[in-house]
Amino acid sequence: MLEGKNIENAVSERNFAQLGFGLMRLPQLEEGGNDIEETKKLVDAFMNAGFTYFDTAPTYHGGTSEIAAKEALVDCYPRESFQLATKMPAWAAKSLEEAQAFFERSLERTGAGYFDYYLLHQLTDEFAPLFEDYDLWNFAQKKKEEGLIKHLGFSFHDSAEVLERLLEEHPNMDFVQLQINYADWENDIIESRKCYEVARAHGLPVIVMEPVKGGSLVQLPPQVEEILRAQDPEASMASWALRFCASLPGVIAVLSGMTTMDQMQDNLRTMKAAKPLTDEESAAIDRARTTLSSIPTVPCTDCRYCMKDCPQGIHIPIIMDSLDIMAKFGDMHRAKENYVWNANNEASKCVECGTCESLCPQHIDIINQLKRATELFES
């Protein structure tokens, strides 16, 4: 098994990233709550296959994911046999004291003693000031100096320009966690490729989140799936998504939120084989991405002019992205998850002043689109 300090060396030897178990979509009991016995089975399968990286956060599963990590992982395996990552969600706190208390609470909930990887959670241009106001950059660095954090980084959800600024302001980061998948590689809102290139230019290892785009890349439109099936009839759709990310130089772990044993076994087969994409397979993914991009969607380019004078501060481009997820994949779960998590149920706040539409270079009927989003995602 891999020790935390050796995970990057192991990736270098394989020329292929490790699989990480994201504990944000755990199996659930019918009466509600995490199914710990089923979670233990998933953890056992994962560890027995030689994979050892686990990712949780104080906010996952209403605050119970870290407790599940303790019960299914920490209490069952020697501490040095796995790597555990958790996060600091400044945006969920109302004061400096409350924000910094997340760290001790995470230690208590997980019983881990220390964290192999610790992330300032969901850095965006909007949330970044909170991490400064609560002095969390310095706070986390001190915890690292005390030996309670082995590797310090942050998870990121914004543009490459913002990422560049943050890395210039905080050059002591050990890694960065990015949303990367082949569908978003050239996306004007997510900017997967551009963010990846910024991280690599700074010499930082990358941990990938959302490699399957919340499950959307498993349920592809028929005309897209046909392209990948023609290249390899036996390969699962999830395997294409995972291998795309794991083949990228500098990626040390690809996170997957696995809920069922079937999902676990499929991902383990893919990642144990450790086969980087061939040129022909990369070309097939390029064709799949092009076909996916050709499906009619809201023509938002994420210029954000619409947001400049919005009296309600609505995150219009993110709402348009949720509508696009529905158009491309028909995936209500993923579209609503993106809407609730990243746009904060804001479409219904629109007062129909029309300012956004007057500023939109694409002449999108934004008011009607926001009404559509409200009906789809808030009903």
C-alpha positions as CSV (number, residue, x, y, z in Angstrom):
1,M,0.0,0.0,0.0
2,L,1.1,3.6,-0.6
3,E,2.1,5.8,2.2
4,G,1.0,9.4,2.0
5,K,4.5,10.8,1.3
6,N,5.0,8.4,-1.6
7,I,1.8,8.9,-3.6
8,E,3.5,11.3,-6.1
9,N,6.4,8.9,-6.6
10,A,3.9,6.0,-7.2
11,V,2.1,8.1,-9.8
12,S,5.4,8.9,-11.5
13,E,6.4,5.3,-11.7
14,R,3.0,4.4,-13.3
15,N,2.8,7.5,-15.5
16,F,-0.9,7.3,-14.5
17,A,-2.8,8.9,-11.6
18,Q,-4.1,7.1,-8.6
19,L,-7.8,6.6,-7.9
20,G,-9.2,8.6,-5.0
21,F,-12.4,7.7,-3.1
22,G,-14.6,10.8,-2.7
23,L,-16.8,10.4,0.3
24,M,-19.5,12.8,-0.9
25,R,-21.9,10.3,-2.4
26,L,-22.0,7.5,0.2
27,P,-24.6,4.7,0.1
28,Q,-27.7,5.7,2.1
29,L,-30.1,3.8,4.3
30,E,-33.8,3.7,3.4
31,E,-34.7,5.5,6.6
32,G,-32.0,8.1,5.9
33,G,-28.4,8.5,6.9
34,N,-25.2,6.9,5.7
35,D,-25.1,3.1,5.3
36,I,-21.8,2.4,7.2
37,E,-21.8,-1.3,6.6
38,E,-22.0,-0.8,2.8
39,T,-19.5,2.0,3.0
40,K,-17.1,-0.4,4.8
41,K,-17.5,-2.9,2.0
42,L,-16.6,-0.2,-0.6
43,V,-13.6,1.0,1.5
44,D,-12.4,-2.6,1.8
45,A,-12.6,-3.2,-1.9
46,F,-10.8,0.1,-2.6
47,M,-8.0,-0.7,-0.1
48,N,-7.6,-4.3,-1.2
49,A,-7.1,-3.1,-4.7
50,G,-4.1,-1.1,-3.5
51,F,-5.7,2.4,-3.6
52,T,-5.4,4.5,-0.5
53,Y,-6.5,8.1,-1.1
54,F,-9.8,9.3,0.6
55,D,-11.4,12.7,0.3
56,T,-14.0,14.1,2.6
57,A,-15.2,17.5,3.9
58,P,-17.1,19.0,6.9
59,T,-20.1,19.8,4.7
60,Y,-20.5,16.5,2.8
61,H,-23.7,14.6,3.7
62,G,-24.8,17.3,6.1
63,G,-21.6,17.0,8.2
64,T,-21.6,13.2,8.5
65,S,-19.1,12.2,5.8
66,E,-16.1,12.8,8.2
67,I,-17.8,10.6,10.8
68,A,-18.3,7.9,8.1
69,A,-14.6,8.2,7.3
70,K,-13.8,7.4,10.9
71,E,-16.1,4.4,11.2
72,A,-15.4,2.8,7.8
73,L,-11.7,3.7,7.4
74,V,-9.8,5.2,10.3
75,D,-11.1,2.7,12.9
76,C,-10.5,-0.2,10.6
77,Y,-7.0,0.3,9.1
78,P,-3.5,1.4,10.4
79,R,-3.2,5.1,10.0
80,E,-0.1,4.9,7.9
81,S,-1.8,2.7,5.3
82,F,-4.0,5.4,3.8
83,Q,-4.1,9.1,3.0
84,L,-7.0,11.2,4.2
85,A,-8.0,14.7,2.9
86,T,-10.5,17.1,4.3
87,K,-11.3,20.7,3.9
88,M,-11.8,24.2,5.4
89,P,-15.1,25.8,4.2
90,A,-14.7,29.4,5.2
91,W,-18.0,30.3,3.4
92,A,-19.9,28.1,5.9
93,A,-18.6,30.1,8.9
94,K,-19.8,33.5,10.3
95,S,-16.7,34.4,12.2
96,L,-12.9,33.8,12.4
97,E,-13.4,31.6,15.4
98,E,-16.1,29.5,13.7
99,A,-14.0,29.1,10.6
100,Q,-10.8,28.0,12.4
101,A,-12.9,25.6,14.6
102,F,-13.6,23.5,11.5
103,F,-10.0,22.1,11.8
104,E,-10.3,20.8,15.3
105,R,-13.8,19.5,14.6
106,S,-12.5,17.6,11.6
107,L,-9.7,16.0,13.6
108,E,-12.3,15.0,16.3
109,R,-14.8,13.6,13.8
110,T,-12.3,11.6,11.7
111,G,-10.1,10.6,14.6
112,A,-7.3,10.7,12.1
113,G,-4.7,12.5,14.2
114,Y,-3.4,14.5,11.2
115,F,-4.4,15.1,7.6
116,D,-2.3,13.9,4.7
117,Y,-3.9,16.5,2.5
118,Y,-5.8,19.6,3.7
119,L,-7.7,22.0,1.4
120,L,-9.1,25.4,1.8
121,H,-12.5,24.5,0.3
122,Q,-14.0,26.0,-2.8
123,L,-11.9,29.0,-3.6
124,T,-13.6,31.4,-5.9
125,D,-13.2,35.1,-6.6
126,E,-16.3,35.6,-4.4
127,F,-15.2,33.5,-1.5
128,A,-11.4,34.2,-1.5
129,P,-11.8,37.3,0.7
130,L,-13.3,35.2,3.5
131,F,-10.2,33.1,3.7
132,E,-8.1,36.3,4.0
133,D,-10.5,37.8,6.6
134,Y,-10.4,34.7,8.7
135,D,-6.6,34.4,8.3
136,L,-7.0,30.8,7.1
137,W,-4.0,30.8,4.9
138,N,-1.7,31.5,7.8
139,F,-3.8,29.3,10.2
140,A,-3.5,26.3,7.9
141,Q,0.3,26.9,7.4
142,K,0.8,26.9,11.1
143,K,-1.0,23.6,11.4
144,K,1.3,22.2,8.7
145,E,4.3,23.4,10.7
146,E,2.9,21.6,13.7
147,G,2.7,18.4,11.8
148,L,-1.1,18.2,11.7
149,I,-1.1,18.8,7.9
150,K,1.3,17.0,5.5
151,H,0.3,18.6,2.3
152,L,-1.6,22.0,2.0
153,G,-3.6,23.1,-0.9
154,F,-7.0,24.3,-2.0
155,S,-10.0,23.2,-4.2
156,F,-10.9,25.7,-6.9
157,H,-14.0,26.7,-8.8
158,D,-13.4,29.8,-10.9
159,S,-11.5,31.1,-13.9
160,A,-7.8,30.5,-14.8
161,E,-7.2,34.2,-14.3
162,V,-8.4,34.0,-10.6
163,L,-6.3,30.8,-10.1
164,E,-3.2,32.5,-11.4
165,R,-3.7,35.4,-9.0
166,L,-4.3,33.1,-6.0
167,L,-1.2,31.1,-6.8
168,E,0.9,34.2,-7.1
169,E,-0.4,35.5,-3.8
170,H,0.1,32.1,-2.1
171,P,3.2,30.4,-3.6
172,N,3.6,28.0,-0.7
173,M,0.8,25.7,-1.8
174,D,1.7,22.0,-2.2
175,F,-1.1,21.1,-4.7
176,V,-4.4,22.3,-6.1
177,Q,-7.7,20.4,-6.7
178,L,-9.5,21.3,-10.0
179,Q,-12.6,20.3,-11.8
180,I,-11.4,18.5,-14.8
181,N,-13.2,16.3,-17.3
182,Y,-13.1,16.0,-21.1
183,A,-16.5,17.7,-21.5
184,D,-15.3,20.8,-19.6
185,W,-11.8,20.8,-21.1
186,E,-12.6,23.8,-23.4
187,N,-15.6,25.0,-21.5
188,D,-15.7,28.8,-21.2
189,I,-17.1,28.7,-17.7
190,I,-15.2,25.8,-16.0
191,E,-12.0,26.4,-18.0
192,S,-10.6,23.0,-17.1
193,R,-7.7,23.1,-19.6
194,K,-6.7,26.6,-18.8
195,C,-6.8,26.0,-15.0
196,Y,-4.8,22.8,-15.4
197,E,-2.2,24.7,-17.4
198,V,-1.9,27.4,-14.8
199,A,-1.4,24.8,-12.0
200,R,1.3,23.0,-14.1
201,A,3.0,26.3,-14.9
202,H,3.4,26.8,-11.2
203,G,4.8,23.3,-10.8
204,L,1.9,22.1,-8.7
205,P,0.6,18.5,-8.6
206,V,-3.2,18.4,-9.4
207,I,-5.9,16.4,-7.8
208,V,-9.0,16.0,-10.1
209,M,-12.6,16.4,-8.9
210,E,-15.7,15.8,-11.1
211,P,-13.9,13.6,-13.7
212,V,-17.2,12.1,-14.7
213,K,-19.0,15.5,-14.3
214,G,-21.2,14.2,-11.4
215,G,-22.1,11.1,-13.4
216,S,-23.2,13.0,-16.5
217,L,-20.4,11.4,-18.6
218,V,-21.8,7.9,-17.9
219,Q,-25.1,8.9,-19.4
220,L,-24.1,10.4,-22.7
221,P,-26.4,11.3,-25.6
222,P,-26.5,8.4,-28.1
223,Q,-24.6,10.2,-30.8
224,V,-21.7,10.8,-28.4
225,E,-21.7,7.4,-26.9
226,E,-21.5,5.8,-30.4
227,I,-18.2,7.5,-31.0
228,L,-16.6,6.0,-27.9
229,R,-18.2,2.6,-28.5
230,A,-16.8,2.5,-32.0
231,Q,-13.3,3.0,-30.6
232,D,-13.7,0.4,-27.9
233,P,-17.0,-1.5,-27.6
234,E,-16.0,-3.1,-24.2
235,A,-15.0,0.1,-22.4
236,S,-17.4,1.7,-20.0
237,M,-18.3,5.3,-20.4
238,A,-16.9,6.1,-16.9
239,S,-13.5,4.5,-17.9
240,W,-13.1,7.0,-20.8
241,A,-13.6,9.9,-18.4
242,L,-11.3,8.5,-15.7
243,R,-8.5,7.7,-18.1
244,F,-8.7,11.1,-19.7
245,C,-7.9,12.7,-16.4
246,A,-5.4,10.1,-15.1
247,S,-3.4,10.4,-18.3
248,L,-2.6,14.1,-17.8
249,P,0.9,14.8,-16.6
250,G,1.1,16.1,-13.0
251,V,-2.3,14.6,-11.9
252,I,-1.7,12.6,-8.8
253,A,-5.2,11.5,-7.9
254,V,-8.6,11.3,-9.7
255,L,-11.5,11.5,-7.3
256,S,-14.7,9.5,-7.8
257,G,-17.7,9.5,-5.6
258,M,-18.7,5.8,-5.7
259,T,-22.0,4.8,-4.2
260,T,-22.4,1.1,-5.4
261,M,-20.0,-1.8,-5.6
262,D,-20.6,-2.0,-9.4
263,Q,-19.3,1.6,-9.7
264,M,-16.4,0.7,-7.5
265,Q,-15.4,-2.4,-9.4
266,D,-15.7,-0.7,-12.8
267,N,-13.4,2.2,-11.6
268,L,-11.0,-0.2,-9.9
269,R,-10.6,-2.2,-13.2
270,T,-9.9,1.0,-15.1
271,M,-7.4,2.5,-12.7
272,K,-5.6,-0.7,-11.8
273,A,-4.9,-1.3,-15.5
274,A,-3.1,2.1,-15.6
275,K,-3.3,2.5,-19.4
276,P,-2.8,6.1,-20.5
277,L,-4.8,7.1,-23.5
278,T,-3.4,6.3,-26.9
279,D,-3.3,8.9,-29.7
280,E,-6.3,7.2,-31.3
281,E,-8.3,7.2,-28.1
282,S,-7.5,10.9,-27.5
283,A,-8.8,11.6,-30.9
284,A,-12.0,9.7,-30.2
285,I,-12.5,11.8,-27.0
286,D,-11.9,15.0,-29.1
287,R,-14.6,13.9,-31.5
288,A,-16.9,13.0,-28.6
289,R,-16.3,16.5,-27.1
290,T,-17.0,18.2,-30.4
291,T,-20.2,16.3,-30.9
292,L,-21.3,17.1,-27.3
293,S,-20.5,20.7,-27.8
294,S,-22.7,20.9,-30.9
295,I,-25.8,20.0,-29.0
296,P,-27.9,23.3,-28.8
297,T,-27.5,25.1,-25.5
298,V,-27.8,28.5,-24.1
299,P,-25.0,30.4,-25.9
300,C,-23.5,31.8,-22.7
301,T,-19.7,32.5,-22.9
302,D,-19.3,33.4,-19.2
303,C,-18.2,37.0,-20.0
304,R,-20.2,38.0,-16.8
305,Y,-21.2,41.3,-18.2
306,C,-24.7,40.4,-17.1
307,M,-23.7,40.3,-13.5
308,K,-22.0,43.7,-13.3
309,D,-25.1,45.7,-12.5
310,C,-27.5,42.9,-11.4
311,P,-29.3,44.3,-8.3
312,Q,-29.8,40.8,-7.0
313,G,-26.2,39.6,-7.5
314,I,-27.5,36.5,-9.4
315,H,-24.8,34.1,-10.7
316,I,-26.4,34.0,-14.2
317,P,-23.6,32.1,-16.1
318,I,-23.7,29.2,-13.6
319,I,-27.5,29.0,-13.9
320,M,-27.1,28.9,-17.7
321,D,-24.5,26.1,-17.2
322,S,-27.1,24.1,-15.2
323,L,-29.6,24.5,-18.1
324,D,-26.9,23.3,-20.5
325,I,-26.3,20.2,-18.4
326,M,-30.0,19.4,-18.8
327,A,-29.9,20.1,-22.5
328,K,-26.7,17.9,-23.2
329,F,-27.2,15.1,-20.7
330,G,-30.8,15.1,-19.5
331,D,-29.2,14.8,-16.0
332,M,-31.6,16.5,-13.6
333,H,-29.6,15.3,-10.6
334,R,-26.3,16.8,-11.8
335,A,-28.0,20.0,-13.2
336,K,-29.8,20.7,-9.9
337,E,-26.7,19.9,-7.8
338,N,-24.8,22.4,-9.8
339,Y,-27.6,24.9,-9.5
340,V,-28.1,24.5,-5.7
341,W,-24.4,24.3,-4.8
342,N,-22.9,26.9,-7.2
343,A,-25.8,29.3,-7.9
344,N,-27.5,29.2,-4.5
345,N,-31.1,28.8,-5.8
346,E,-30.9,32.4,-7.2
347,A,-32.9,32.4,-10.4
348,S,-36.2,33.1,-8.5
349,K,-34.6,36.3,-7.1
350,C,-34.8,37.9,-10.6
351,V,-36.8,41.2,-10.5
352,E,-37.0,41.4,-14.3
353,C,-35.3,44.8,-14.5
354,G,-33.7,43.8,-17.9
355,T,-30.3,45.2,-17.0
356,C,-28.6,41.9,-17.7
357,E,-30.2,41.5,-21.2
358,S,-29.1,45.0,-22.2
359,L,-25.5,44.1,-21.3
360,C,-25.4,40.6,-22.8
361,P,-23.2,40.4,-26.0
362,Q,-24.9,37.2,-27.0
363,H,-28.4,38.8,-26.7
364,I,-29.6,35.9,-24.6
365,D,-33.2,36.1,-23.3
366,I,-31.9,35.9,-19.8
367,I,-35.1,36.7,-18.0
368,N,-36.9,33.8,-19.7
369,Q,-34.0,31.5,-19.1
370,L,-34.1,32.4,-15.4
371,K,-37.8,31.6,-15.3
372,R,-37.1,28.3,-16.9
373,A,-34.4,27.5,-14.3
374,T,-36.7,28.4,-11.5
375,E,-39.4,26.0,-12.8
376,L,-36.9,23.2,-13.4
377,F,-34.7,23.5,-10.3
378,E,-36.8,25.1,-7.6
379,S,-40.1,23.3,-8.0
